[in-house]
Amino acid sequence: MIVAINGEIVKKEPTNLDILIKSGLVYRVLVSLYTSAKIDKEEVFLHTTYIVKEDYQKLFGFYDLEEKEIFDRVLKINGVGPSTALAICSTLTPGEFFKALSCSDIDAFKKVPGIGPKSAKRILVELGDFVPKDGVEISQSDEARSKASLALESLGFKKEVIKKALGKCQSEMVEELIKEALKYLR
């Protein structure tokens, strides 16, 4: 299993890199536009996901570990392949991705090429419990919404209903969000 690649970029295109490693091999690594924009040196270190199918083998590279985790998690959704997962990473930064998840922002996912309303809803439902690791910046408001959502779940409300209720709330403090959401949930 290839978990990372380190080497010299010999060719750079918007969505792929040819990387020469020390042994002399050149690997083509598919990258998102987000990763491509972050690379400003000739030497690069990328976290990777290696996908082997019956008819192809592809190596996907990510500048940030958070972006790789998003890619890997999105791939587990039925009907989402590597191209769509990479399109998500190209369209939404990790921070924007987690913000869209926490706010149930279907429109953010519909901006991704190849994702329609049904796929956007499926992503929100299946990744509703996917929370960022420490490296991803999310606003205090988004963090408050996430904590309020967990609190409401512990009270027995379903995730879909909670997200709709929190979408109508104006508060930015956890306690106030919970009180406000409860008005919509009754």
N, C-alpha and C positions, 0 to 999 in steps of 0.2 A: 504494500500500500504506500502510495506517495502522499505524504502529509505536508510537505513544503518543498520549495525549490529556491535555490540561491544561485545567481549567476549574472552574466553580462548580457544586456539586451543587444541583439544584433539586428533586429528589425522590430519596429513598433508601428502598429496600426491601431485605430480607435478601439477595436474589440479583441485584438489578439497581440501577443508578444512572442517573438522567437528568442529563446533564452539559451545562451551557450553556457553549459556548466563546465566545471574544471576538468572533467574527464574527456571533454571534447564533443560530447553529444549536444545537439540543439533540440530543445523541446518547444513545440508550439503550445502556448498556454492561452486559453480563452479568458478574457477579463471583461468586467463591466466597465461602463464609461466612468463610473465613480473611481474605480481602481486606476484606470488609465490616466485620469486627470491628476491623481495623487503621485504618480511616478514622475520624478524629475531628475533622476540620476541614470547613469548607464548601468550601474550595478543594482540588482533588485533582489529582495527576499519576499516571497509570496507564500501564504498559506494556500493549500490546494485541496481540491476534491477531484478524485480520479474516477471517472465513470466508464465502465466497460459494458457494452451491449453486444448483441449478436453481430451487428453490422458495423460497429465503430467503437473507437476508444478515444475519449476526450479528457483533457486535463484542464480544469478550471482554476484560476488563480485569484487570490483576494489579498488586498493590501492590509485590511483590518480583519482580525479574527471574528469580530461581530458580524461583518458582512458575510463571511464564510458560514457562520452559524445560521444566519437568515437563509442563505442559499440552500443549505442542507435541510433545514426545517421545511422550507417551502416545497422542496422536491418530494417530501413524504405525502403531500396532498394529492389525492387521486385526480388525474387529469392535468397535472402540472409537470411539464418536462424541464430539462435543463435549459432550453432556450427561453422559456417563459420565466423561469427562476432567475436567469441572468438578466432578462429584461426588467424584472422587478428591482434587482440590485442596481441596474443602470438608471432607472427612473427615480427611485427613492433612496436617499442616504439611510444609513442605519437609524439615525435619529428620527428622520421623517417616517420611516417604516414603523417604528415603535409608537410614534405619536399617532399615526393613522390607526394602528391597532387599538391603542388605548381609548381613542375617541370614536371608534367604529366608523371611520371615514371611508365609506365605500367609494366616493369620488376619487380619492387619492389612488386607490388600486385600479380604478377604471381608466386612469391616465396611462397605465402601462399597456404597451402594445400587446394585443393578444388576450387581454383580460376584459371580459364583459361583466355585466351586473351579476350573473349567476356565479361566475368564478370569484368575483370580488367578495360576494357574500360568503362563499365557501371558505375563502382564506380567512375572513374575520371569524367565522365560527370555529374552524379547526385550529387556528392559531391564537384564539382568545386568551389562553393561559400562558402564552410565550412571553416571558419578561426579559428585558435586557440585562446583560451582565454589567458590571461596574463601568466598563469603558465607554458605554454609549450615553451621550448627554441627552436627557429629557428634561423638560421644564418642571418646575415645582408643581404647576397646575396639573400636568399629566401624571406626575407621581401621586398627587393627591387623588386624582380620579382612579388610578390603579388601586390604591389602598382602600378607597371607598368601595370599589367594585368587589374586592376580596371580602370586605366586611359584610356587604349585602349578600354575597354568596353564602357566607357562613350563617346567615339568617334564613337560608333556604330558597332564595330567589334564583331564577335561572339566568345564565350569562346574557342571553339575547335580550331579555326583558330589562336587565340591569343596564346594559349598554344603551338601550333606547331611552331609559329614564335619565341616565347621566348626561346623555346628549342634550336634554332639555334644561339641565341645571346651569346656573350662572355662577355659583359659589366657587371659591378656589381653596377653601380649607376643608380638610377631610370630614370633620364633624358636621360642618354646614352642608357639605355635599350629601352626606348620608341622610340628614334630615330632609333636605330638599328632594332627594330621590325617592324617599319613602312616601312623599305626598303623591308622586306619580305612580308608585307601585301598588297603591291600595285600591 
